[in-house]
Amino acid sequence: MTGIGTDIEDIARFEELDRETHRRFLQKIYTDEELSYCFSKRSPAQHLAVRFCAKESVVKALSSLGFRNILYPEIHIRQTDPAPRVDIAKGSTAAECTVALTMSHAGGLALAFALATTA
């Protein structure tokens, strides 16, 4: 079975996020590794936005396969070359799924598309 998901976000929504001030919110969405990656960049907002899109698109793709209640921190977006890699936490109900992901940001927008498959 295959499920698809996509999401688009305005990067400006992520401009004011500060790692210390917004710690509780950020930890509900991102893993520590993702936060370290994003905040190591000159413009963290675009990296936070595109990863949020990625997680949302993965949740949508998994939901279309019948997986529910997936938490954002269970979805880890790893920056690999040439395409990002999605790791789903071992304890998650969707851990056996494989997810292909593409993401991009330009012109103040972030976009991601996910394709999830089950064995």
Residue pairs with C-beta under 8 A, 6 or more apart in sequence:
1 65
1 117
1 118
2 65
2 115
2 116
2 117
3 60
3 61
3 62
3 63
3 64
3 65
3 115
3 116
3 117
4 60
4 61
4 64
4 113
4 114
4 115
4 116
5 56
5 57
5 58
5 59
5 60
5 61
5 62
5 63
5 64
5 113
5 114
5 116
6 57
6 60
6 111
6 112
6 113
6 114
7 52
7 53
7 54
7 56
7 57
7 60
7 111
7 112
8 53
8 109
8 110
8 111
9 49
9 50
9 52
9 53
9 56
9 109
9 110
9 111
10 49
10 108
10 109
11 45
11 46
11 49
11 105
11 108
11 109
11 110
12 45
12 108
13 49
14 44
14 45
14 46
14 48
14 49
14 52
15 45
17 25
17 26
17 44
17 45
17 48
19 26
19 35
19 39
26 35
27 35
27 73
28 72
28 73
29 52
29 55
29 72
29 73
30 38
30 48
30 51
30 72
30 73
31 73
31 76
33 76
33 78
34 51
34 76
34 77
37 47
37 79
38 44
38 47
38 48
38 51
41 47
46 105
46 110
47 105
49 105
49 110
50 103
50 104
50 105
50 110
50 111
50 112
51 77
51 103
52 110
53 103
53 110
53 111
53 112
54 75
54 77
54 84
54 86
54 101
54 103
54 112
54 114
55 72
55 75
55 77
56 112
57 101
57 112
57 113
57 114
58 70
58 75
58 86
58 88
58 99
58 101
58 114
58 116
59 70
59 72
59 75
60 114
61 99
61 114
61 115
61 116
62 70
62 94
62 97
62 99
62 116
63 70
64 116
65 94
65 97
65 116
65 118
67 93
67 94
67 97
68 93
69 93
70 88
70 92
70 93
70 94
71 92
73 89
74 88
74 89
74 91
74 92
74 94
75 86
75 87
75 88
75 89
76 86
76 87
76 88
76 89
77 84
77 85
77 86
77 101
77 103
78 84
78 85
78 86
78 87
83 100
83 101
83 102
84 101
84 102
84 103
85 101
86 99
86 100
86 101
86 114
88 94
88 95
88 97
88 99
89 95
94 116
96 118
96 119
97 116
97 117
97 118
98 116
98 117
98 118
99 114
99 115
99 116
99 117
100 114
100 115
101 112
101 113
101 114
101 115
102 112
102 113
103 110
103 111
103 112
103 113
104 110
104 111
104 112
105 111
